[in-house]
């Protein structure tokens, strides 16, 4: 495949559907190709891993994610201090020892008014965490 038209033709043959559904499918295919070609997930993991050593206690990390593949690692890092696993380490008294304290329980999302002004804002999620004094697991 050497053009977007060829990708579209293959997708239409393999998974036909109404135009609106085809547009959605094509958008996902092109998004997946972009993520892989640009190495976006590897870059995200690199910066999230480095953030714990680059940001001093009391400093904050703010990450905007545009899809769930990006949001998952960010959420895990801010909850447990690790990109894998969800349970943060605890001390003998059951206190969480995560190197990050999530500032917001849920991600911040765009308001209806903002989405009207900028339709791309509908998918973005903002998560913010504050660096604690606990070491990175």
C-alpha positions, 0 to 999 in steps of 0.5 A: 500500500502506497497511498491513503486511497489504497488503504481506504479501498482495502478497508471498504472491501474487508469491512463495508459499511455506511459512509459515516461508519467508514469514516470512523473506521478509517480515522482509527486505522490512520490513527493507529498507523500514525501512533506506530510510525511515530513511536508515540507510545514509546515516547510517552513511556520515556517521558513518564518514566523520566518524570519521576526523577526530573520533577522534585517533590512538590512539583507537578506533572500535567499530561494531556492525552487524546485517546485511551492508549495514552491515558492508561499509562498516565493514569497508572503512573499517577495512581501507583508510580509505575506504568504497569500494575495498578496497586501502589506500594503500601507501608506497614500501616497501609499508607500509600507510598506512591511517588505521585499524588493525583491532583484530580480524581477524574481527568479534566475534560473540555466543557460543551462550550469549549467543544463547540469552539474547538471540536478536537477538544472533545477527546482530550483528557488532562491529568495532573499529579504532584510529586511526593517524597516517596521513591520510585518503585 
